[in-house]
């Protein structure tokens, strides 16, 4: 293939958020091991695998965390592919990992937490947004290279997905977590022409399976935390 043809070649990378997680205690599980998909989450994963079955998917990868691996597995199986693991797709680090931190739980009234929320622009409570951009762009570019001229699916987590999309769409990285458009089992789709991203799309193939309070843009309910960054 000539360099001109290569520059015009279309490659599609679907960046998927994992399905619902079994989390009966409602903690912010972050990078903690042992958090698997719920039965509903497995149905979400199967739904997206069915949705992508007609697509020309030649590469599938996922974050090393169990919930991402379990979400990606049906997609890889549907296309007869091995599932790769890319560490760069992992959840963002967070000092509140392992704790409850949701609407109405009083987390922001605890003095011990105040030092962690002084800078929402970096943010002060976890992995810097710019670091997330660097690693996620690296993961997207790697998937694009593995699937040149075809399609790839890579499974990650809400916060890093939203941050890399915000970067590509030239929005500020700091934001209101309640306004992220990144529902469970959603697809944020990057279309490349050669090595350049030319469009970004968003879809929710399993929307009818997602509890109403967890849909993108839904108003959080007291006692029903959205597990931001999950």
C-alpha positions as CSV (number, residue, x, y, z in Angstrom):
1,X,0.0,0.0,0.0
2,X,1.3,3.4,-0.9
3,X,1.7,6.2,1.7
4,X,-1.1,8.1,0.0
5,X,-3.5,5.1,0.3
6,X,-2.5,4.6,3.9
7,X,-3.3,8.2,4.7
8,X,-6.8,7.7,3.3
9,X,-7.5,4.4,5.0
10,X,-10.5,4.3,7.3
11,X,-10.1,2.6,10.7
12,X,-12.8,2.6,13.4
13,X,-12.0,2.1,17.1
14,X,-15.0,1.6,19.5
15,X,-14.1,2.6,23.0
16,X,-16.5,0.7,25.2
17,X,-17.4,1.1,28.9
18,X,-17.9,-2.1,30.8
19,X,-21.3,-3.4,31.9
20,X,-22.9,-3.2,35.4
21,X,-20.8,-4.4,38.3
22,X,-21.9,-6.5,41.3
23,X,-21.3,-3.9,44.0
24,X,-23.8,-4.5,46.9
25,X,-21.9,-2.3,49.3
26,X,-21.8,0.7,46.9
27,X,-18.1,1.4,47.2
28,X,-16.0,3.3,44.7
29,X,-14.1,0.2,43.6
30,X,-11.6,1.9,41.3
31,X,-8.7,-0.4,40.6
32,X,-9.5,-2.9,43.3
33,X,-9.5,-6.5,42.2
34,X,-12.5,-8.8,42.6
35,X,-15.3,-6.7,41.2
36,X,-17.0,-8.7,38.5
37,X,-20.0,-8.1,36.2
38,X,-23.5,-8.6,37.7
39,X,-25.9,-10.8,35.9
40,X,-27.3,-7.7,34.3
41,X,-23.8,-6.6,33.3
42,X,-23.3,-9.9,31.5
43,X,-26.5,-9.3,29.6
44,X,-25.2,-5.9,28.6
45,X,-22.0,-7.4,27.4
46,X,-23.8,-10.0,25.3
47,X,-26.1,-7.3,23.9
48,X,-23.2,-5.3,22.6
49,X,-21.5,-8.4,21.2
50,X,-24.7,-9.0,19.2
51,X,-24.8,-5.4,18.1
52,X,-21.2,-5.6,16.9
53,X,-21.5,-9.0,15.3
54,X,-22.0,-7.7,11.7
55,X,-19.1,-5.3,12.0
56,X,-15.6,-5.9,10.6
57,X,-13.9,-6.2,14.0
58,X,-10.4,-7.6,13.9
59,X,-9.0,-6.6,17.3
60,X,-10.4,-6.6,20.8
61,X,-8.6,-5.5,24.0
62,X,-9.6,-4.6,27.5
63,X,-8.4,-3.1,30.7
64,X,-6.9,-5.7,33.1
65,X,-9.7,-5.3,35.6
66,X,-12.2,-8.2,35.7
67,X,-15.3,-6.1,34.8
68,X,-13.6,-5.0,31.6
69,X,-12.3,-8.4,30.7
70,X,-15.7,-10.0,31.2
71,X,-17.3,-7.3,29.1
72,X,-14.9,-7.7,26.2
73,X,-14.9,-11.6,26.2
74,X,-18.2,-12.1,24.3
75,X,-17.2,-9.6,21.7
76,X,-13.9,-11.4,21.1
77,X,-15.6,-14.7,21.0
78,X,-18.2,-13.5,18.5
79,X,-15.4,-12.6,16.1
80,X,-13.2,-15.6,16.8
81,X,-10.4,-13.4,18.2
82,X,-8.1,-13.6,21.2
83,X,-8.6,-11.0,23.8
84,X,-5.7,-8.7,24.4
85,X,-5.0,-6.8,27.7
86,X,-3.8,-3.2,27.5
87,X,-2.8,-1.8,30.9
88,X,-3.3,1.7,29.5
89,X,-7.1,1.2,29.5
90,X,-7.3,0.8,33.3
91,X,-9.5,2.8,35.6
92,X,-8.2,6.1,36.9
93,X,-6.5,6.0,40.2
94,X,-8.5,7.6,43.1
95,X,-7.8,8.2,46.8
96,X,-11.4,7.4,47.6
97,X,-11.0,3.8,46.2
98,X,-12.7,1.3,48.6
99,X,-14.9,3.9,50.2
100,X,-18.4,5.1,49.7
101,X,-18.6,8.5,47.9
102,X,-22.0,9.3,46.6
103,X,-24.9,11.6,46.7
104,X,-26.1,12.3,50.2
105,X,-23.6,10.1,52.0
106,X,-21.8,13.0,53.8
107,X,-18.4,12.3,52.2
108,X,-17.7,16.0,51.6
109,X,-18.5,17.0,55.1
110,X,-15.7,14.8,56.6
111,X,-12.7,17.0,57.4
112,X,-10.3,14.1,56.5
113,X,-11.5,14.3,52.9
114,X,-11.1,18.1,52.4
115,X,-7.4,18.0,51.4
116,X,-8.3,15.7,48.5
117,X,-10.9,17.9,46.9
118,X,-9.0,21.3,46.9
119,X,-8.2,21.2,43.2
120,X,-10.9,19.9,40.8
121,X,-8.8,21.0,37.8
122,X,-6.0,18.5,38.2
123,X,-7.8,16.6,40.0
124,X,-6.3,16.5,43.5
125,X,-8.1,13.3,44.5
126,X,-6.6,11.0,41.8
127,X,-4.7,10.5,38.6
128,X,-4.1,13.8,36.7
129,X,-6.4,14.2,33.7
130,X,-3.4,14.9,31.4
131,X,-1.9,11.5,32.4
132,X,-5.2,9.8,31.5
133,X,-5.2,11.5,28.1
134,X,-1.6,10.4,27.3
135,X,-2.2,6.7,28.2
136,X,-5.7,6.5,26.6
137,X,-4.5,8.1,23.3
138,X,-1.7,5.6,23.3
139,X,-4.2,2.8,23.7
140,X,-6.4,4.1,21.0
141,X,-3.5,4.6,18.6
142,X,-2.3,1.0,19.3
143,X,-5.8,-0.4,18.6
144,X,-5.9,1.6,15.4
145,X,-2.6,0.2,14.2
146,X,-3.7,-3.3,15.0
147,X,-6.9,-3.0,13.1
148,X,-5.9,-0.8,10.2
149,X,-8.6,-0.7,7.5
150,X,-11.0,-2.6,9.8
151,X,-12.5,-2.0,13.3
152,X,-11.3,-2.5,16.9
153,X,-13.1,-2.7,20.2
154,X,-11.3,-1.7,23.4
155,X,-13.0,-1.8,26.8
156,X,-12.2,0.7,29.5
157,X,-13.9,2.7,32.3
158,X,-16.1,5.8,32.5
159,X,-13.7,8.5,33.6
160,X,-10.8,7.8,31.2
161,X,-13.2,7.3,28.3
162,X,-14.8,10.7,29.0
163,X,-11.5,12.4,29.5
164,X,-10.0,11.2,26.2
165,X,-13.2,12.0,24.4
166,X,-13.1,15.5,25.9
167,X,-9.5,16.0,24.8
168,X,-10.3,14.9,21.2
169,X,-13.3,17.1,21.0
170,X,-11.3,20.0,22.5
171,X,-13.3,20.5,25.6
172,X,-11.8,21.3,29.0
173,X,-10.9,18.2,31.0
174,X,-12.3,19.2,34.4
175,X,-16.1,18.7,34.4
176,X,-19.2,17.8,36.4
177,X,-19.2,14.0,36.7
178,X,-23.0,14.0,36.5
179,X,-22.9,15.2,32.9
180,X,-20.6,12.6,31.4
181,X,-22.1,11.0,28.4
182,X,-20.7,7.5,29.1
183,X,-23.5,5.1,30.1
184,X,-22.7,1.5,31.1
185,X,-21.9,-0.7,28.0
186,X,-21.9,2.4,25.8
187,X,-19.7,2.8,22.7
188,X,-17.6,6.0,22.1
189,X,-16.5,5.5,18.5
190,X,-13.4,7.1,17.0
191,X,-13.1,7.1,13.2
192,X,-9.5,7.5,11.8
193,X,-8.5,8.5,8.3
194,X,-5.0,7.3,8.2
195,X,-3.6,8.3,11.6
196,X,-5.9,11.2,12.1
197,X,-9.2,11.1,14.1
198,X,-11.9,12.6,11.8
199,X,-15.0,12.0,13.8
200,X,-16.3,10.8,17.2
201,X,-19.7,9.1,17.7
202,X,-21.6,7.8,20.7
203,X,-24.2,5.0,21.0
204,X,-25.9,2.9,23.7
205,X,-26.7,-0.5,22.3
206,X,-27.8,-1.8,25.7
207,X,-29.7,1.3,26.8
208,X,-32.9,-0.6,27.6
209,X,-31.0,-2.7,30.1
210,X,-29.5,0.2,32.0
211,X,-31.3,1.3,35.2
212,X,-32.8,4.7,34.7
213,X,-30.8,6.4,37.4
214,X,-27.5,5.3,35.7
215,X,-28.3,6.6,32.2
216,X,-26.2,9.4,30.9
217,X,-27.5,12.7,32.1
218,X,-29.8,11.2,34.7
219,X,-30.2,13.1,38.0
220,X,-28.5,11.1,40.8
221,X,-30.7,9.8,43.5
222,X,-29.8,9.7,47.2
223,X,-28.8,6.2,48.1
224,X,-28.2,5.3,44.5
225,X,-24.6,6.3,43.8
226,X,-23.5,6.4,40.2
227,X,-20.0,5.1,41.1
228,X,-18.3,7.9,39.1
229,X,-15.2,6.7,37.3
230,X,-16.3,3.1,37.3
